[in-house]
Amino acid sequence: MFEDFVDKLKNGSFLTLETTPKHSPTFKPVVDRIEELGLHKLVDGFSVTDSPLAKMRYSSLFASLLLQERFQKPVIATMSMRDRNKIALQGGLLGANEHDIRAILALTGDPVHGSDQPKTKGVFEGNSTMLLDMIKCFNAGIDYAGKALEVKPKKIYPFAVVNAFAKNPKNLQKKMRLKLEHGAMGIITQPVYNIDNAKRLLEMFDEAIIEVGREDNPQLIFGYFPITKLRVAQFLSSHVPGVYVPKKLMNILYEAKKVSEEEQERVGFEFSYHLLRELRALHPKTHVMAANNFKLVSKLLNNS
């Protein structure tokens, strides 16, 4: 399963779909909806978020297990440094490994000041590079303290994230280089909305690979979040660091919204549809995010 997944990432077309567990004791309705729309037939794998924005949600590891068992396709399970110390992170990796959850997206995690849980405290023993280093250790058969594990874990495949835009491109390239140095095999960007921006990201990534001296063909994966509403564009532009929403798109959505809600959605869908095609033509490694709006994703993928 994972060998084919990695081969697609490194040598072919690669498409994953993000899922977000809810404030609920069951993830099954999300899995059922994916199957109902046939999305599992259109993607190479999935990812599961880990309580984004510090909002308490169903476990990313258990959700990953449900998805992977249902569709027999790899799932990238997100693990955040925000909520766990070294002991809990490594224990989670060990348990996940036995159940074949072996693609891990290492995140530092959103700050806790916006949490929906009162008086929440973040752990943050380190940033995402510490988790990447833990994965390196596990792949060598030892824990983070250097102690040999009784049984060597099955190979773990580490992923990381970077912003899609920065006022100082050198800072962004430095982040890419850092995550490559710590072993990330795939680096997913925040949503990209401009092809010129996408080209610059690829150039920076190629330079970072050369600087690090990686010869195992790590890959940049474009984050893609379709926009069909002005309020979504405004939220991403104002509240999500590292995302650049072109003013042209904002203006188009604004004018369309003045006509009607239907026109706004039509214009947004058209832009998102063409953007997806352009990104895939440039570099067919894409991670689709849509806040569980699977009907929209189905429409986009079935028309692409």
BAFI-3210 file (N, C-alpha, C; in Angstrom, 3 decimals, decimal comma, padded with zeros to 6 digits):
// residues 304
n [1|2|3|4|5|6|7|8|9|10|11|12|13|14|15|16|17|18|19|20|21|22|23|24|25|26|27|28|29|30|31|32|33|34|35|36|37|38|39|40|41|42|43|44|45|46|47|48|49|50|51|52|53|54|55|56|57|58|59|60|61|62|63|64|65|66|67|68|69|70|71|72|73|74|75|76|77|78|79|80|81|82|83|84|85|86|87|88|89|90|91|92|93|94|95|96|97|98|99|100|101|102|103|104|105|106|107|108|109|110|111|112|113|114|115|116|117|118|119|120|121|122|123|124|125|126|127|128|129|130|131|132|133|134|135|136|137|138|139|140|141|142|143|144|145|146|147|148|149|150|151|152|153|154|155|156|157|158|159|160|161|162|163|164|165|166|167|168|169|170|171|172|173|174|175|176|177|178|179|180|181|182|183|184|185|186|187|188|189|190|191|192|193|194|195|196|197|198|199|200|201|202|203|204|205|206|207|208|209|210|211|212|213|214|215|216|217|218|219|220|221|222|223|224|225|226|227|228|229|230|231|232|233|234|235|236|237|238|239|240|241|242|243|244|245|246|247|248|249|250|251|252|253|254|255|256|257|258|259|260|261|262|263|264|265|266|267|268|269|270|271|272|273|274|275|276|277|278|279|280|281|282|283|284|285|286|287|288|289|290|291|292|293|294|295|296|297|298|299|300|301|302|303|304]
n.u [000,824|001,792|004,156|003,352|001,990|004,072|005,612|003,905|003,895|006,584|007,183|004,993|001,584|-000,081|-002,506|-004,206|-006,733|-007,952|-009,388|-011,529|-012,045|-014,979|-016,608|-017,399|-018,275|-018,013|-016,619|-017,518|-019,746|-018,413|-016,656|-018,527|-019,787|-017,770|-017,515|-020,074|-020,083|-018,147|-015,527|-013,272|-012,414|-011,233|-008,979|-005,558|-005,001|-005,600|-005,782|-005,818|-006,855|-005,572|-007,191|-007,548|-006,917|-006,899|-009,261|-011,228|-011,436|-012,396|-010,060|-007,188|-005,622|-007,246|-009,279|-007,848|-007,274|-009,855|-010,518|-008,468|-008,842|-011,387|-011,130|-008,759|-006,583|-003,709|-003,393|-002,545|-001,727|-002,190|-000,082|000,335|002,595|001,598|-000,177|000,959|003,577|007,003|006,824|004,113|003,830|005,606|004,532|002,082|002,972|004,033|001,749|000,173|001,780|001,630|-000,912|-000,643|-000,726|001,157|002,030|002,863|001,985|003,808|003,259|003,677|001,519|-001,514|-001,793|-002,981|-004,643|-006,991|-008,576|-011,415|-011,676|-011,700|-009,114|-006,959|-003,733|-000,861|001,472|003,931|006,751|008,643|009,174|007,757|009,932|011,106|009,358|009,685|012,313|011,961|010,617|012,655|014,387|012,796|012,633|015,179|015,170|015,337|014,380|013,549|015,312|017,443|017,378|017,225|014,470|012,300|011,215|011,810|010,156|007,725|008,411|008,144|006,584|007,429|005,801|005,521|004,683|004,558|004,376|002,620|003,297|005,412|006,609|009,299|011,006|013,294|013,131|011,062|012,171|014,179|012,689|011,706|014,127|014,938|012,996|013,411|015,986|015,444|014,224|011,720|009,690|007,715|006,442|003,847|002,175|000,590|-002,648|-002,504|-002,936|-002,160|-000,515|002,032|003,080|003,078|005,035|007,295|007,474|008,170|010,695|012,098|011,952|013,395|015,924|016,320|016,500|018,909|020,648|020,459|021,235|019,763|019,056|017,009|014,737|012,631|009,399|007,511|004,242|001,383|-000,842|-004,358|-007,266|-010,492|-012,296|-015,425|-016,882|-017,013|-016,602|-015,072|-012,712|-011,919|-011,544|-009,412|-007,434|-007,123|-006,821|-005,290|-002,051|000,578|-000,807|-001,710|-004,185|-005,164|-005,911|-007,417|-009,074|-010,575|-011,942|-013,436|-015,157|-016,475|-017,889|-019,497|-021,013|-022,641|-024,443|-025,768|-026,077|-025,856|-024,490|-022,079|-021,113|-020,935|-018,956|-016,805|-016,471|-015,744|-013,277|-011,828|-011,893|-010,412|-007,989|-007,183|-006,734|-004,618|-002,618|-002,240|-001,312|001,098|002,515|001,897|001,153|-000,861|-002,699|-005,813|-007,920|-010,906|-012,527|-014,223|-016,187|-017,288|-018,961|-018,504|-015,819|-016,070|-017,488|-015,595|-013,383|-014,521|-014,996|-012,576]
n.v [-001,213|001,346|001,544|001,864|004,264|006,049|005,824|007,001|009,600|010,354|009,828|010,061|011,000|012,540|012,673|013,811|013,881|016,001|015,385|016,343|015,594|015,713|017,465|015,170|011,799|010,003|009,155|007,977|008,985|010,853|009,254|007,613|009,491|010,179|007,745|007,518|009,559|008,635|009,469|008,181|006,737|008,534|009,649|009,307|008,923|009,906|012,566|013,347|015,824|017,299|018,318|021,155|024,711|024,528|023,462|021,142|017,905|014,723|012,007|012,157|009,938|007,658|008,262|008,148|005,438|004,347|005,379|004,265|001,513|001,225|002,049|001,032|002,561|004,664|006,806|009,992|010,784|013,442|014,793|016,750|018,967|020,542|019,398|017,205|015,590|014,356|011,691|010,959|011,452|009,611|007,237|007,298|007,076|004,483|002,872|003,520|002,503|-000,281|-000,687|-000,018|002,686|004,779|006,990|010,158|013,411|015,982|018,497|021,697|022,962|024,826|027,862|027,924|029,916|030,399|028,265|026,067|025,015|025,601|027,403|026,072|024,649|024,755|022,203|021,976|021,023|021,139|022,093|021,162|019,896|018,368|016,207|015,119|014,293|012,308|010,426|009,770|008,498|006,290|004,968|004,077|002,206|002,919|004,792|008,275|008,919|007,398|004,741|001,322|-000,106|-002,829|-004,259|-003,482|-000,751|-000,731|000,908|004,433|007,190|010,427|013,604|017,162|020,673|023,881|027,460|029,066|031,465|034,262|037,393|037,737|035,753|034,244|033,469|031,635|029,675|028,866|027,609|025,446|024,152|023,468|021,570|019,622|018,883|017,587|015,329|015,185|013,720|014,558|017,761|019,762|022,574|025,599|026,685|027,447|030,103|031,261|030,920|031,861|032,205|029,510|028,499|029,834|028,691|026,046|026,484|027,471|025,217|023,317|024,488|024,346|021,574|021,046|022,506|021,074|018,588|016,295|013,158|011,476|012,141|013,958|015,608|018,518|019,434|020,827|022,737|022,956|024,777|025,132|028,070|029,408|031,410|034,796|035,442|033,312|033,670|036,109|035,361|033,497|035,153|037,051|035,689|033,358|032,554|032,884|032,537|033,720|035,480|036,492|039,879|040,208|037,944|038,359|040,691|039,799|037,955|039,671|041,384|039,485|038,558|040,728|040,474|037,964|035,207|032,792|033,456|034,274|031,809|030,382|031,780|031,552|028,757|028,308|029,672|028,153|025,621|025,949|026,752|024,430|022,688|024,025|023,967|021,210|020,621|021,942|020,764|017,777|017,142|017,200|018,425|018,325|020,497|021,213|021,756|019,610|019,831|017,850|017,407|019,571|019,077|016,641|017,468|019,143|017,391|015,417|016,838|017,559]
n.w [000,000|000,950|-000,475|-003,147|-002,886|-002,169|-004,461|-006,352|-005,353|-005,716|-008,380|-010,094|-010,647|-007,969|-005,502|-002,745|-000,174|002,283|005,472|008,154|011,423|013,549|016,320|017,971|018,958|016,921|013,781|011,609|009,953|008,310|006,859|005,579|003,937|002,141|000,795|-000,297|-002,204|-003,855|-003,668|-002,768|-004,895|-006,531|-005,485|-004,279|-001,673|001,755|004,235|007,744|009,945|013,012|015,518|014,541|014,876|017,567|018,490|020,169|018,959|017,467|017,626|015,572|014,914|015,370|013,565|011,181|011,102|010,726|008,177|006,588|006,896|005,777|003,065|002,132|001,409|001,746|004,613|005,704|008,799|010,945|013,437|016,263|017,920|019,831|021,713|023,001|024,867|024,565|025,358|024,972|022,214|021,069|022,023|020,706|018,050|018,110|018,668|016,440|014,460|014,664|013,723|011,128|010,439|009,022|007,635|008,487|009,319|010,428|012,682|014,245|015,464|016,015|017,995|021,437|022,329|021,026|021,615|022,179|024,611|028,060|029,768|028,579|028,145|026,161|025,144|023,565|023,490|021,623|018,172|014,964|013,802|015,768|016,037|013,492|013,799|015,743|014,221|012,431|014,228|015,031|012,597|012,485|014,415|017,077|020,068|020,827|022,803|022,253|022,927|022,150|020,435|021,252|019,125|015,784|014,345|011,662|008,568|008,704|007,152|006,733|006,668|006,108|006,570|004,871|004,529|001,812|000,865|001,375|002,510|002,497|000,532|001,049|003,692|003,590|001,958|003,647|005,659|004,182|003,660|006,262|007,031|005,174|005,909|008,274|007,432|006,057|003,591|001,953|001,404|002,212|000,978|002,220|000,967|-002,512|-004,812|-007,127|-010,149|-010,827|-008,277|-007,523|-009,247|-008,285|-005,760|-006,419|-007,549|-005,309|-003,689|-005,161|-005,025|-002,273|-001,915|-003,203|-001,567|000,816|-000,008|-000,529|-001,953|-002,390|-003,693|-002,556|-002,341|-003,264|-002,414|-003,642|-001,775|-001,947|-001,871|-002,614|-003,497|-003,217|-002,197|-001,161|001,539|002,461|001,032|002,124|004,797|004,626|003,590|005,616|008,071|007,935|008,138|005,731|003,367|000,229|-001,227|-004,311|-005,228|-007,462|-007,566|-005,239|-005,973|-008,174|-006,955|-005,223|-006,965|-008,216|-006,093|-005,610|-007,589|-007,194|-004,826|-006,084|-008,453|-007,380|-006,354|-008,746|-010,188|-008,400|-008,378|-011,036|-011,165|-009,262|-010,397|-012,798|-011,690|-010,298|-012,442|-013,724|-011,737|-011,485|-014,025|-014,035|-011,902|-010,808|-008,032|-005,472|-002,701|-001,487|000,207|001,905|004,041|004,693|002,734|000,815|-001,328|-003,040|-003,638|-004,993|-007,263|-008,457|-008,921|-010,523|-012,787|-013,698]
ca.u [000,000|002,586|005,157|002,692|001,701|005,328|006,005|003,085|004,376|007,906|007,380|003,796|000,527|-000,352|-003,648|-004,750|-007,891|-007,968|-010,634|-011,475|-012,990|-015,878|-016,780|-018,340|-017,635|-017,977|-016,076|-018,117|-020,498|-017,482|-016,196|-019,677|-020,037|-016,724|-017,862|-021,310|-019,737|-017,137|-014,271|-012,166|-011,965|-010,632|-007,756|-004,558|-004,968|-006,293|-005,126|-006,748|-006,342|-005,428|-007,784|-007,092|-007,296|-006,976|-010,637|-011,234|-012,087|-012,131|-008,641|-006,709|-005,100|-008,375|-009,952|-006,998|-007,465|-011,161|-010,422|-007,562|-009,455|-012,543|-010,817|-007,498|-005,687|-002,938|-003,869|-001,525|-002,280|-001,531|000,247|000,731|003,423|000,860|-000,967|001,600|005,013|007,769|006,344|002,829|004,037|006,234|003,557|001,128|003,628|004,145|000,428|-000,240|002,614|001,112|-002,138|-000,250|-000,842|002,604|002,318|002,621|002,197|004,321|002,898|003,874|000,159|-002,029|-001,742|-004,158|-005,458|-008,298|-009,197|-012,778|-011,599|-011,265|-007,814|-006,103|-002,312|-000,137|002,673|004,997|008,117|009,487|008,345|007,509|011,181|011,363|008,588|010,381|013,487|011,472|010,343|013,973|014,863|011,998|013,025|016,481|014,981|015,565|013,470|014,158|016,387|018,521|017,226|016,744|013,120|012,319|010,958|011,953|008,867|007,597|008,878|007,226|006,786|007,179|005,382|005,565|003,972|005,170|003,519|002,639|003,685|006,117|007,134|010,714|011,085|014,427|012,657|010,260|013,102|014,868|011,777|011,736|015,416|014,937|012,160|014,107|017,113|014,946|013,769|010,405|009,715|006,746|006,133|002,574|002,076|-000,714|-003,299|-001,878|-003,991|-001,546|000,434|003,385|003,457|003,374|006,330|008,345|007,594|008,922|012,086|012,673|012,056|014,520|017,147|016,460|016,965|020,338|021,361|020,475|021,919|018,905|019,092|015,930|013,616|011,488|008,498|006,618|002,846|000,606|-002,112|-005,428|-008,520|-011,388|-013,027|-016,643|-017,575|-016,178|-016,250|-013,985|-011,509|-011,534|-011,035|-008,085|-006,513|-006,935|-006,595|-004,434|-000,706|001,232|-001,698|-001,921|-005,366|-005,023|-006,969|-008,287|-010,095|-011,456|-012,797|-014,374|-016,167|-017,253|-018,824|-020,460|-021,908|-023,616|-025,469|-026,532|-025,272|-025,617|-023,443|-020,837|-020,645|-020,574|-017,679|-015,795|-016,235|-015,008|-011,887|-011,221|-011,756|-009,282|-006,779|-006,795|-006,175|-003,313|-001,670|-001,952|-000,514|002,439|003,181|000,730|001,207|-001,867|-003,406|-007,072|-008,534|-012,187|-013,319|-015,229|-017,203|-016,958|-019,776|-017,769|-014,613|-016,521|-017,818|-014,335|-012,556|-015,211|-014,987|-011,182]
ca.v [000,000|002,556|001,601|002,446|005,650|006,801|005,858|008,026|010,901|010,690|009,598|010,175|011,921|012,298|013,485|013,418|014,649|016,240|015,216|016,962|015,015|016,686|017,472|014,048|010,520|009,117|009,684|007,163|009,749|011,463|008,161|007,213|010,532|010,021|006,575|007,839|010,408|007,961|010,213|007,254|006,237|009,640|010,129|008,289|008,749|010,922|013,036|013,677|016,918|017,039|019,424|022,457|025,919|024,124|023,077|019,725|017,071|013,271|011,704|012,007|008,583|006,731|008,588|007,621|003,986|004,072|005,664|003,340|000,188|001,224|002,241|000,372|003,561|005,279|008,035|010,786|011,186|014,615|014,797|018,104|019,144|021,395|018,694|015,992|015,640|013,340|010,357|010,707|011,419|008,338|006,186|007,357|006,533|003,027|002,272|003,711|001,660|-001,651|-000,682|000,376|004,130|004,999|008,287|011,098|014,831|016,595|019,906|022,336|023,113|026,180|028,301|027,523|031,052|030,340|026,975|026,047|024,387|026,633|027,352|025,083|024,963|024,020|021,493|022,582|020,706|021,503|022,320|019,965|019,201|017,362|015,022|014,536|013,590|011,089|009,467|009,307|007,543|005,069|004,272|003,459|001,176|003,439|005,876|009,605|008,956|006,545|003,381|000,392|-000,640|-004,294|-004,661|-002,316|-000,394|-000,670|002,211|005,566|008,148|011,741|014,760|018,437|021,756|025,212|028,492|029,182|032,824|035,032|038,660|037,461|034,371|033,530|032,851|030,473|028,646|028,365|026,661|024,233|023,491|022,916|020,371|018,608|018,425|016,698|014,076|015,169|013,211|015,363|019,012|020,296|024,012|026,210|026,818|028,286|030,691|031,985|030,029|032,414|031,842|028,074|028,318|030,291|027,675|024,922|026,917|027,501|023,841|022,697|025,052|023,806|020,190|021,122|022,981|019,999|017,435|015,121|012,435|010,484|012,688|014,496|016,316|019,584|019,126|022,066|022,784|023,503|024,973|025,846|029,211|029,748|032,479|035,933|035,389|032,339|034,338|037,114|034,669|032,954|036,270|037,807|034,909|032,185|032,989|032,194|032,362|034,945|035,445|037,628|040,890|039,980|036,975|039,024|041,630|039,018|037,413|040,803|041,813|038,410|038,496|041,806|039,983|036,957|034,172|031,765|033,955|034,213|030,426|029,984|032,413|030,933|027,400|028,392|030,007|027,027|024,533|026,237|026,755|023,042|022,159|024,657|023,449|019,819|020,614|022,416|019,855|016,972|016,684|018,114|018,062|019,055|020,851|021,860|021,787|018,542|020,094|016,782|017,547|020,490|018,373|015,661|018,199|019,631|016,290|014,715|017,685|017,874]
ca.w [000,000|001,078|-001,536|-004,319|-002,495|-002,256|-005,870|-007,004|-004,901|-006,242|-009,812|-010,914|-010,233|-006,561|-005,080|-001,450|000,291|003,722|006,213|009,479|012,393|014,168|017,776|017,995|019,262|015,755|012,523|010,549|008,948|007,349|005,986|004,755|002,931|001,124|-000,017|-001,013|-003,352|-004,674|-003,651|-002,537|-006,196|-007,271|-004,833|-003,960|-000,231|002,552|005,453|008,820|010,754|014,445|016,289|014,033|015,616|018,976|018,818|020,520|017,962|017,451|017,434|014,191|014,692|015,243|012,301|010,106|011,075|010,119|006,744|005,920|006,873|004,872|001,644|001,792|000,826|002,831|005,243|006,389|010,094|011,509|014,855|016,642|019,112|020,771|022,728|023,517|025,120|023,843|025,724|024,308|020,767|020,691|022,270|019,601|016,858|018,255|018,498|015,054|013,610|014,649|012,926|009,773|010,198|008,933|007,025|009,575|009,030|011,651|012,832|015,538|015,988|016,214|019,398|022,207|022,796|020,376|021,900|022,706|025,933|029,012|030,451|027,930|028,073|025,137|025,591|022,759|023,913|020,497|016,989|014,154|013,460|016,802|015,671|012,345|014,326|016,381|013,148|011,986|015,229|014,928|011,367|012,760|015,417|018,423|020,445|020,765|023,796|021,772|023,427|021,112|020,602|021,278|017,740|014,920|013,731|010,201|008,091|008,833|006,069|007,338|005,876|006,822|005,885|004,807|003,974|000,350|000,510|002,399|001,990|002,270|000,035|001,635|004,933|003,219|001,486|004,839|006,298|003,364|003,881|007,612|007,101|004,392|006,725|009,318|006,851|005,398|002,216|001,230|002,096|001,724|001,166|002,423|-000,345|-003,549|-005,656|-008,225|-010,816|-010,671|-006,914|-007,541|-009,918|-007,362|-004,709|-006,970|-007,676|-003,962|-003,206|-005,866|-004,448|-000,922|-002,053|-003,544|-000,376|001,811|-000,583|-000,534|-003,222|-002,375|-004,456|-001,801|-003,234|-002,829|-002,720|-003,591|-001,076|-002,798|-001,137|-003,537|-002,943|-003,960|-001,476|-000,800|002,971|002,611|000,527|003,109|005,988|004,323|003,406|006,859|009,291|007,751|007,759|004,630|002,223|-000,543|-002,101|-005,226|-005,192|-008,627|-007,166|-004,270|-006,711|-008,989|-006,043|-004,707|-008,022|-008,451|-004,934|-005,761|-008,508|-006,448|-004,194|-007,107|-009,348|-006,603|-006,331|-010,112|-010,504|-007,555|-008,854|-012,304|-010,841|-008,550|-011,357|-013,694|-010,881|-010,061|-013,695|-013,960|-010,764|-011,820|-015,258|-013,671|-010,961|-010,398|-006,637|-004,924|-001,474|-001,533|001,489|001,622|005,273|004,587|001,713|-000,117|-002,543|-003,914|-004,112|-005,985|-008,487|-009,043|-009,396|-011,608|-013,980|-014,064]
c.u [000,863|003,648|004,582|002,398|002,942|005,798|005,204|003,552|005,665|007,982|006,156|002,862|000,080|-001,457|-004,190|-005,863|-007,858|-009,355|-010,449|-012,498|-013,807|-015,862|-017,826|-017,604|-017,604|-017,461|-016,734|-018,936|-019,609|-017,007|-017,317|-019,924|-019,014|-017,067|-019,107|-021,031|-018,677|-015,783|-013,064|-011,621|-011,187|-009,308|-006,823|-004,476|-005,664|-005,339|-006,216|-006,120|-006,364|-005,892|-007,284|-007,689|-007,486|-008,413|-010,658|-012,065|-011,716|-010,664|-008,260|-006,218|-006,222|-009,143|-009,167|-007,179|-008,788|-011,116|-009,606|-008,160|-010,627|-012,105|-009,521|-006,585|-004,965|-003,567|-002,699|-002,154|-001,495|-001,288|000,849|001,579|002,676|000,323|-000,247|003,075|005,704|007,260|005,070|002,987|004,608|005,306|002,513|001,710|003,726|002,796|-000,063|000,503|002,082|-000,139|-001,908|-000,594|000,580|003,004|001,909|002,948|002,574|004,002|003,323|002,516|-000,230|-001,951|-003,057|-005,047|-006,842|-009,051|-010,624|-012,833|-011,027|-009,906|-006,886|-004,655|-001,664|001,090|003,903|006,402|009,128|008,585|008,291|008,786|011,536|010,608|009,208|011,615|013,096|011,216|011,649|014,513|014,118|012,392|014,400|016,391|015,245|014,519|014,241|015,303|017,568|018,450|016,625|015,339|013,161|012,090|011,089|010,617|008,896|007,925|007,775|007,591|006,423|006,820|005,449|004,796|004,835|004,121|003,618|003,152|004,413|006,644|008,622|010,868|012,234|014,023|011,860|011,158|013,875|014,012|011,740|013,006|015,455|014,150|012,727|015,286|016,669|014,185|012,425|010,538|008,723|006,438|004,913|002,522|000,679|-001,357|-002,607|-002,976|-003,448|-000,472|001,858|003,929|003,853|004,739|007,476|008,564|008,408|010,402|012,781|012,902|013,240|015,853|017,399|016,971|018,462|021,151|021,504|021,235|021,102|018,912|017,973|014,630|012,426|010,658|007,748|005,209|002,048|-000,663|-003,143|-006,705|-009,463|-012,151|-014,242|-017,435|-016,578|-015,724|-015,123|-012,671|-011,001|-010,951|-009,618|-007,051|-006,161|-006,456|-005,687|-003,057|-000,167|000,363|-001,871|-003,107|-005,307|-006,211|-007,937|-009,411|-011,084|-012,438|-013,846|-015,510|-017,067|-018,305|-019,899|-021,476|-022,978|-024,750|-026,381|-025,571|-024,906|-024,501|-022,094|-020,265|-020,220|-019,195|-016,550|-015,458|-015,404|-013,539|-011,181|-010,967|-010,539|-007,964|-006,279|-006,151|-004,787|-002,255|-001,266|-001,103|000,930|003,203|002,091|000,849|000,326|-002,514|-004,650|-007,635|-009,844|-013,108|-014,499|-016,378|-016,958|-017,782|-019,085|-016,531|-014,991|-016,811|-016,557|-013,532|-013,209|-015,257|-013,583|-010,613]
c.v [001,271|002,683|002,248|003,928|006,521|006,897|006,904|009,422|011,284|010,669|009,814|011,261|011,538|013,245|012,947|014,377|014,768|016,002|015,820|016,312|016,105|016,573|016,407|012,769|009,547|009,852|009,002|007,975|010,421|010,413|007,724|008,216|010,451|008,854|006,847|008,640|009,783|008,636|009,298|006,677|007,288|010,120|008,961|008,005|009,914|011,498|013,309|014,763|016,560|018,266|020,797|023,615|025,634|023,876|021,568|018,928|015,604|013,023|011,503|010,587|007,567|006,995|008,045|006,121|003,620|004,282|004,596|001,935|000,122|001,201|001,571|001,310|004,279|006,575|008,704|011,315|012,374|014,419|016,149|018,103|019,914|020,610|017,537|016,249|014,487|011,923|010,023|010,615|010,072|007,152|006,128|006,770|005,009|002,345|002,361|002,750|000,241|-001,771|-000,133|001,828|004,658|006,230|009,341|012,514|015,517|018,085|020,422|022,509|024,562|026,565|028,037|028,692|031,068|029,052|027,126|025,375|025,376|026,339|026,278|025,563|024,115|023,346|022,072|022,303|021,017|021,837|021,051|019,213|018,152|016,074|014,345|013,760|012,301|010,007|008,910|008,232|006,216|004,260|003,621|002,412|001,608|004,484|007,190|009,765|008,071|005,114|002,484|-000,095|-002,165|-004,892|-003,406|-002,000|-000,550|000,755|003,272|006,601|009,552|012,824|016,009|019,476|023,008|026,192|028,497|030,537|033,467|036,308|038,547|036,004|033,573|032,837|031,585|029,335|028,046|027,343|025,342|023,434|022,794|021,607|019,243|018,031|017,417|015,499|014,047|014,674|013,942|016,607|019,635|021,795|024,401|026,399|027,832|028,795|031,423|031,100|030,552|032,098|030,363|027,803|028,737|029,273|026,472|025,271|026,924|026,100|023,131|023,200|024,505|022,368|020,168|021,526|021,882|018,772|016,154|014,480|011,408|011,033|013,113|015,399|017,447|019,231|020,415|021,886|023,490|023,574|025,765|026,954|029,498|030,862|033,564|035,842|034,394|032,957|035,365|036,474|034,150|034,065|036,941|036,975|033,704|032,635|032,194|031,887|033,714|034,743|036,671|038,594|040,709|039,008|037,602|039,942|040,902|038,477|038,521|041,245|040,748|038,330|039,586|041,402|038,988|035,975|033,090|032,178|033,921|032,796|029,949|030,514|031,777|029,524|027,417|028,701|028,793|025,851|024,750|026,266|025,337|022,437|022,730|024,118|022,021|019,694|021,023|021,380|018,994|016,326|017,649|017,546|018,941|019,245|021,567|021,885|020,806|018,858|019,108|016,841|018,472|019,806|017,371|016,343|018,659|018,479|015,538|015,530|017,998|016,847]
c.w [000,000|-000,006|-002,799|-004,093|-002,661|-003,698|-006,641|-006,618|-005,613|-007,761|-010,688|-010,462|-008,830|-006,102|-003,754|-001,043|001,810|004,305|007,605|010,397|013,081|015,695|018,106|018,366|018,090|014,526|011,330|009,539|007,900|006,351|005,050|003,634|001,794|000,196|-000,864|-002,278|-004,257|-004,674|-003,447|-003,843|-006,979|-006,689|-004,533|-002,469|000,452|003,596|006,476|009,680|012,241|015,237|015,821|014,815|017,107|019,424|019,060|019,529|018,175|017,065|015,965|013,920|014,532|013,939|011,115|009,965|010,410|008,605|006,016|005,834|005,889|003,410|001,196|000,985|001,965|003,329|005,954|007,671|010,634|012,999|015,206|017,898|020,201|021,965|023,405|023,824|024,379|024,122|024,957|022,795|020,332|020,951|021,167|018,327|016,922|018,034|017,068|014,137|013,528|013,793|011,514|009,437|010,205|008,121|008,046|009,122|010,340|011,668|014,203|016,220|016,187|017,692|020,112|022,627|022,151|020,657|022,413|024,076|026,945|029,637|029,880|027,907|026,988|025,726|024,889|023,304|022,813|019,340|016,152|013,801|014,516|016,487|014,447|012,800|015,046|015,343|012,581|012,931|015,128|013,692|011,497|013,859|016,849|018,765|020,466|021,766|023,398|022,241|022,346|021,446|020,504|019,890|016,881|014,255|012,211|009,767|008,189|007,768|006,555|006,319|006,755|006,021|005,855|004,297|002,454|-000,098|001,680|001,756|001,708|001,835|000,649|002,941|004,649|002,746|002,665|005,572|005,513|003,651|005,240|007,673|006,237|005,178|007,785|008,756|006,165|003,962|001,323|002,035|001,434|001,990|001,666|001,047|-001,253|-004,479|-006,872|-008,838|-010,734|-009,285|-006,854|-008,179|-009,011|-006,241|-005,197|-007,116|-006,319|-003,428|-003,858|-005,314|-003,052|-000,958|-002,324|-002,314|000,672|001,313|-000,540|-001,919|-003,323|-002,954|-003,594|-002,704|-002,520|-003,289|-002,577|-002,770|-001,945|-001,979|-002,044|-002,812|-003,815|-003,273|-001,085|000,652|003,233|002,156|001,532|004,362|005,749|004,227|004,723|008,038|009,145|007,279|006,570|003,447|001,535|-001,478|-003,008|-005,142|-006,350|-008,280|-006,193|-004,994|-007,542|-008,116|-005,493|-005,723|-008,253|-007,312|-005,006|-006,694|-007,786|-005,794|-005,206|-008,056|-008,655|-006,609|-007,708|-010,475|-009,688|-008,001|-010,134|-012,056|-010,228|-009,486|-012,257|-012,933|-010,643|-011,295|-013,975|-012,999|-011,107|-013,082|-014,962|-012,869|-010,320|-009,025|-005,855|-003,677|-001,385|-000,130|001,192|002,835|005,215|003,625|000,567|-001,399|-003,535|-004,478|-005,192|-007,326|-009,211|-009,658|-010,553|-012,897|-014,461|-015,028]
res [m|f|e|d|f|v|d|k|l|k|n|g|s|f|l|t|l|e|t|t|p|k|h|s|p|t|f|k|p|v|v|d|r|i|e|e|l|g|l|h|k|l|v|d|g|f|s|v|t|d|s|p|l|a|k|m|r|y|s|s|l|f|a|s|l|l|l|q|e|r|f|q|k|p|v|i|a|t|m|s|m|r|d|r|n|k|i|a|l|q|g|g|l|l|g|a|n|e|h|d|i|r|a|i|l|a|l|t|g|d|p|v|h|g|s|d|q|p|k|t|k|g|v|f|e|g|n|s|t|m|l|l|d|m|i|k|c|f|n|a|g|i|d|y|a|g|k|a|l|e|v|k|p|k|k|i|y|p|f|a|v|v|n|a|f|a|k|n|p|k|n|l|q|k|k|m|r|l|k|l|e|h|g|a|m|g|i|i|t|q|p|v|y|n|i|d|n|a|k|r|l|l|e|m|f|d|e|a|i|i|e|v|g|r|e|d|n|p|q|l|i|f|g|y|f|p|i|t|k|l|r|v|a|q|f|l|s|s|h|v|p|g|v|y|v|p|k|k|l|m|n|i|l|y|e|a|k|k|v|s|e|e|e|q|e|r|v|g|f|e|f|s|y|h|l|l|r|e|l|r|a|l|h|p|k|t|h|v|m|a|a|n|n|f|k|l|v|s|k|l|l|n|n|s]
***
